[in-house]
Amino acid sequence: MGDEAILRTRMVNNQLRTFDVTDHRIQDAMLTVPREHFVPADLKAIAYSDEALPIQRDAIGRPVRTMTRPAVLGRMLQLAQPTEDDVVLLVGAGLGYTAAVLGQLAGSVIALECDEDLAATASADLEEDVSNVVVVTGPLEAGWPKEAPYDVIFVDGAILTEPAALIEQLKVGGRLVTIFGEGLSGRSQIFTKGEHGVSMRFAFNAAATVLPGFAAQPSFVF
């Protein structure tokens, strides 16, 4: 077993399982996908650390996009329960890691990214090993209505506004999973679309970077 395989096993044993990620399909998927292939070159040494890794920074070096912590990602996937027959829309593809994991779990994945540079890198990396994922570029908050409706919509990041356009793109019986709130106030939430409406519940505390297009709108002050 190579060093990276050992690190993946430790990630699953020490991060996922201790955070109640008990689904063996998700554990196996995250044991299979080489996370180090999807992180910036200067972060490969810490690809399996229990933290959100920056994949894009602003002009003064602050992280504006991050890879979700492995344990949080696993727990969100467990909440979404993608199956091998599902069509999944991933919102916020980043560098492609979550898309690769979803590719192990679902029938097909459309990975939506708003940043053209991130999308190009994700597409190139995914083409090597993943055949059921397509990367597309567009505003995250608009989703990808061309291929709707979806069985699962997985928002890989935090939002501060209701994802109304995304919910419209769910099938009846479909699930949308995301994190609502900023910083330590964030909580994972799942929307489920039924015949007569949409239900929502919060599942667990989680933190993630707010995705472009989902920031809170400034309120008018007199």
C-alpha positions in Angstrom: 0.0 0.0 0.0 1.5 3.4 -1.0 1.8 6.4 1.2 -1.3 8.1 -0.3 -3.4 5.0 0.1 -2.4 4.8 3.8 -3.3 8.5 4.2 -6.7 7.9 2.6 -7.4 5.0 5.0 -6.4 7.2 8.0 -8.8 9.9 6.6 -11.7 7.5 6.5 -10.9 5.9 9.9 -10.0 9.0 11.9 -12.1 11.7 10.2 -15.2 10.2 8.5 -16.0 7.4 10.9 -15.6 9.5 14.0 -18.0 12.0 12.4 -20.7 9.4 12.0 -20.1 8.7 8.3 -21.1 5.1 8.4 -22.2 4.5 4.8 -19.7 2.0 3.3 -20.3 3.2 -0.2 -19.2 6.7 0.8 -16.3 5.4 2.7 -15.2 3.3 -0.3 -15.6 6.2 -2.7 -13.4 8.4 -0.5 -10.9 5.6 -0.2 -10.7 5.3 -4.0 -10.5 8.9 -5.2 -6.9 10.3 -4.8 -7.6 13.7 -3.1 -4.0 14.8 -3.7 -4.8 14.9 -7.5 -7.3 17.7 -6.9 -5.5 20.1 -4.6 -3.2 23.0 -5.5 0.4 21.9 -6.0 1.6 23.7 -2.9 -1.0 21.9 -0.7 -0.4 18.3 -1.8 1.5 17.5 1.4 -1.6 18.3 3.5 -4.2 16.9 1.1 -5.6 14.6 3.7 -5.6 17.0 6.6 -8.8 17.5 8.6 -9.4 21.1 7.3 -10.9 23.1 4.5 -8.1 23.7 2.0 -8.0 27.0 0.0 -8.2 26.6 -3.8 -8.7 30.2 -4.6 -7.6 33.4 -2.9 -8.4 37.1 -3.2 -5.9 39.9 -4.1 -4.5 40.0 -0.5 -4.3 36.2 0.0 -7.5 35.5 1.8 -9.2 32.2 0.9 -12.4 32.9 -1.1 -13.0 29.3 -2.3 -12.1 26.1 -0.3 -12.3 22.4 -0.5 -14.8 21.1 2.0 -13.3 19.2 5.0 -13.4 15.5 4.3 -15.5 14.6 7.3 -18.1 17.3 6.4 -18.2 16.2 2.8 -18.7 12.6 3.8 -21.5 13.5 6.1 -23.2 15.7 3.5 -23.0 12.9 1.0 -24.5 10.5 3.5 -27.4 13.0 3.9 -27.9 13.2 0.1 -27.8 9.4 -0.4 -26.9 9.4 -4.1 -27.5 6.1 -5.8 -26.0 4.5 -8.9 -29.1 5.4 -10.9 -29.2 9.1 -9.9 -28.5 12.1 -12.0 -26.6 14.6 -9.8 -26.0 18.3 -10.2 -22.9 19.4 -8.3 -23.0 23.2 -7.6 -19.5 24.6 -7.0 -17.2 22.0 -8.7 -14.0 23.8 -7.7 -11.0 21.6 -8.7 -13.1 18.5 -9.1 -12.6 16.4 -6.0 -16.2 16.2 -4.9 -17.3 15.5 -8.5 -14.9 12.6 -8.6 -16.3 11.2 -5.4 -19.9 11.7 -6.6 -18.8 9.9 -9.8 -18.2 6.8 -7.7 -21.6 7.0 -6.2 -24.1 8.2 -8.8 -25.0 7.3 -12.4 -24.0 10.7 -13.9 -22.8 14.0 -12.5 -23.0 17.5 -14.0 -20.4 19.6 -12.2 -21.2 23.3 -12.4 -18.5 25.9 -11.8 -18.7 29.7 -12.2 -14.9 30.3 -12.5 -13.5 29.4 -15.9 -10.0 28.7 -14.6 -11.2 26.3 -11.9 -13.6 24.6 -14.3 -10.8 24.1 -16.8 -8.5 22.5 -14.2 -11.3 20.3 -12.9 -12.3 19.1 -16.4 -8.7 18.2 -17.3 -8.1 16.3 -14.0 -11.5 14.5 -14.2 -11.0 13.4 -17.8 -8.1 11.2 -16.8 -10.1 8.8 -14.6 -13.8 9.7 -14.5 -16.1 8.9 -17.4 -19.5 9.9 -15.9 -18.8 13.5 -14.9 -19.2 16.5 -17.2 -17.9 20.0 -16.1 -20.0 23.0 -17.2 -19.5 26.7 -16.6 -22.2 29.2 -15.5 -23.6 31.1 -12.5 -23.9 28.8 -9.6 -27.1 30.2 -8.2 -28.9 29.5 -11.6 -28.1 25.8 -11.6 -28.1 24.0 -14.9 -31.7 23.8 -16.1 -30.7 22.3 -19.5 -30.4 18.8 -17.9 -33.0 19.2 -15.1 -34.8 17.7 -13.3 -32.2 16.1 -11.0 -32.4 13.3 -8.4 -29.8 15.1 -6.2 -28.4 18.6 -6.2 -25.3 18.8 -4.1 -24.1 22.4 -3.2 -20.5 22.1 -2.2 -20.2 25.2 0.0 -22.2 27.5 2.1 -25.2 29.7 1.1 -26.8 32.7 2.7 -29.9 32.9 0.5 -32.6 30.4 -0.3 -31.6 28.3 -3.4 -35.0 28.8 -5.1 -33.8 28.2 -8.7 -32.0 25.0 -7.7 -35.0 23.6 -5.8 -37.1 24.1 -9.0 -34.6 21.8 -10.8 -35.3 18.8 -8.4 -37.4 15.9 -9.4 -40.2 14.9 -7.1 -38.4 12.8 -4.5 -35.2 14.7 -5.2 -32.8 16.0 -2.5 -30.8 19.2 -2.3 -28.0 19.3 0.3 -26.0 22.3 1.3 -24.7 24.3 4.3 -26.6 27.4 5.4 -24.8 30.1 7.3 -21.4 31.6 7.7 -18.5 30.4 9.8 -19.4 28.6 13.1 -23.0 29.4 12.6 -23.3 27.1 9.6 -25.5 24.1 9.5 -26.0 21.4 6.9 -29.5 21.3 5.5 -31.5 19.0 3.2 -34.5 20.0 1.0 -36.7 17.2 -0.2 -39.2 17.8 -3.0 -42.5 16.0 -2.6 -45.7 15.9 -4.6 -47.2 18.8 -2.7 -44.2 21.0 -1.8 -40.7 21.1 -0.4 -39.6 20.2 3.1 -36.4 21.2 4.8 -34.5 20.2 7.9 -31.2 21.0 9.4 -28.9 18.0 10.1 -25.6 18.9 11.7 -23.3 21.8 12.4 -20.8 22.5 9.6 -18.7 25.4 8.3 -17.8 26.2 4.7 -16.9 29.1 2.5 -19.9 31.0 1.0 -20.2 30.3 -2.7 -20.3 33.0 -5.3 -23.9 34.0 -6.1 -25.2 32.9 -2.6 -24.1 35.8 -0.4 -26.7 37.7 1.5 -28.1 40.7 -0.2 -27.4 44.0 1.5 -30.4 45.4 3.3 -31.5 49.0 2.8 -30.7 51.3 5.8 -32.4 54.6 6.3 
